[in-house]
Amino acid sequence: MRQALEGSQALARAVALCRPQVVSAYPITPQTHIVENISKLVADGELKCEFVSVESEFSAASVALGAAMAGSRAYTASASQGILLMAEVLYNIAGSRVPMVLTCANRAVSAPLSIWNDQQDSMAVRDAGWIQLYCADNQEAIDTTIQAYRIAERCEVPVMVCVDGFTLTHTMESLELPEQAQVDGFLPPYKFSRTLDPARPLSSGALVSPDYFPEARHSHHRALEKAIEEIEAADNDWGEVSGRSYGGLLAVEGPEDAPIGVLTLGSVFGTLATAREDEDHNVRLIRLRSFRPFPFDRLREVCEGLEKLVVLERALSPGAGGIVGNEVRAALSEMDSPPAVYSYAVGLGGRDVPLSTLHQALERVQDRPAERFAVFDVELDKLPEEDR
């Protein structure tokens, strides 16, 4: 059913369609509207679940962890400093291989304080052991949320669905909400193989000696690698159910013989796609949907034949440069003829990423060798002279 919905409202409806049994919530901009809308669905009797208002993001993640281990389908959401406050529990959830879904309404991390969008929060916990899926628009956010539950429960690995704050969460659009019967047919009831049960006592997340800890970490790593198949299968199967799919691990637009590619994550892809169509640029656009697990093989496939690849990301690792750019460069180094990689941060702290960004990026790479990293839209007159 097509409806005019704010992104956060649509995400709340998508979560409700998955029939969660416990939702734990703590407000933080720009995530608040998601759990606020879920609470209204519960209060109005449209969603039967236990809605738990907690005192912090740490508690929100902890309640979701306990609920999932006790046999309930669980959900929570957060952003920015809230994701960082959850960090300890995020590692516990993933390390215990507990299936659940969390929406990250991406927002810059302090200091300086910014409430606007970039992706430094989810990138800060990229190694916590969660699957991370990045959405380009609100329709994809709806469908990815539904897919995420199936992926998490089949792989016994939690999934973080990353949605650009404000840019998507606060945008009103005409969106297609699936029917409950479609979701029920796609997503079976929650069953966890290691559900805590007094009649069958077991320990989870217990102390592990050095004799076994490396094996535990290796097993977790292999679980994420194996999740690649489930991510692709969930997207394909949902495409058969709904008519909508998103490329599985990544999506590509543009001519196959284009000499230059541009790779990005999240809503920036929509801006670049519009600019490519408007100005008829001969460029291949690559949208990285799965950042964890990282799609090494698939990325190398779609970069065959490229002479240059521009990576535009809304995050950075101070002192190292582009987070995604460095991983892309490492992945492509195994190709016989890898493209030259240009790595840029754009839109940090919510700075606008205009349509002209694509033209500017293509111009910039014409007359210079590959750039390891730069902040693409920095204005030098705003910097102290020693930092220019």
Phi, psi and omega in degrees: 000127181274131181220154172275114185223144167291150182307315180296321179295320178295320178297319178299317178296321179296317178299315181299323179297338179275001177055055175294149179259339176220128174237123177251139192218139170216135187282142168200133177294137002259025183274338193308319184299333181295303182289333175298316179290325175296319180298325178292320177298321178292314182297326181276000179080009180278340179228122178265102177200167176271113179260116187248112174274122187246180187261358179191167176294326176303315180291324180300314179293323181294318178297316179298319178299310181298319181296315182295321180289335178274000174106014180251143172289125190237158181209145168208175182207156177193189181196155167050237182299333177296320176298320180292323178292332177282348196309315181302317182286327178300320176295321179295318180299310183292316181296333177272359178057052180260124181280125173197174181233138177230133172265125172258111174275089193308132181209150180300154181254138179286162355256158001290158182296132172215133177260004186265177192276128148209189189245026182288338181288308180292325178294331180294335180245027183297336182257017178286344178104011176270147163293136178239120178242128183253133186254140181272334181207175186288331176295319177294325179297319176300307186290325180290326177300317179293315177299323186300321180296318180293318179299311182301316186283330176283325184266347189051051175220132181289154183237130174256119177264115187259124185229127184298122181297143182065303182307320177250315188298331184248017180260131178272129181217163169273116188233151179265113175268127179296160173281150180301323181296324178297315182292318180299324179288331181275326188240104180289165179303151184292128172222128181244125187295337182243038178302134178290127184215123179303333180282347180221074188298140173205163178251147177223138180070024183284171178299133177238128181285166176302340180295336185233348186299315178302323179294323177297316180293320179297318179299319179295316178301315180295327178297320178291322177298317180292336180295342178306317180295320181290324178297315180292319181295318180298318180293318178296314182294321178293328175298322178291326181284315191250344186085006182233128173217166194227024176088000180073260183276326179202162180234151183228138173227148176111169185294143181291337182264011180297138181279341184238138174241152175233124181248137178208177177231150171076205191290342177302331180302319180298321177297314181294322180295319178296316180296321180296318180291318183295322186251003176054048178286140176273078185217146177261120179263130181240124178251114178282113181267318179256112175268326170228119359290148181280129187274070184306306186294315182295322179295317179298324178300311186282349178264001177300133177089348179285142174269325181221146176228124178259125177255119177247118182225153182260051179195165173205159174250103184305128182093346179236328178106220185287127179291306179292319181302317180294322180288323177296315180300318179295318181296316185283345180297341180276355178284154177295319179227078184289148175290155172291131185256127176249121188246122182225143167266135177229155170064027180295142178063023176088006177301142184298142173248093186283169178302329182293348181303319182296312179299317181296320180294317180294323176295319186296325184274355182291321192240023179213152178292171182305132179263126180298317177190144171203152169278113194298317189252027179290141178254110190299329182290349178266000182255150168301147185304324183288346181259002184281000000 
